[in-house]
Amino acid sequence: MSDRSANNVGHAEPSYSEVDVATRRLMAALDALESAVERRREADRDENELASRIQALGADRSRLADELDGSLVKSRRLERANREIADRLDAAIGTIRAVLDAGEESPGLESALAEEDVEDEQDSEDS
């Protein structure tokens, strides 16, 4: 029997170098596959991390929008209160000016008020 009849195909067995070359090619292909799998896993991790960041940004945006709405409401309330206080101050200043103007026109009013103050002081001393 010869080597050709042992293969049942009529070819000689591959030489050691052909098997070695095929083994190296297989190992290189497996290494490339492992690298591709690792890159894919890393891409998936990056994608998941990005999705988490996007979700966190969305939550931050919602919180900031709520805070902004609250600040706008507070600002409008303060503006209304400011206008109301300014109107009251204007009215009080107008009243004070009217009283002062009236006092300048009738000096008897000032002396009457001064006499009341003196009487109040005397009543306090008597007590």
Buried (B, 14 or more C-beta within 10 A) or exposed (E): EEEEEEEEEEEEEEEEEEEEEEEEEEEEEEEEEEEEEEEEEEEEEEEEEEEEEEEEEEEEEEEEEEEEEEEEEEEEEEEEEEEEEEEEEEEEEEEEEEEEEEEEEEEEEEEEEEEEEEEEEEEEEEE
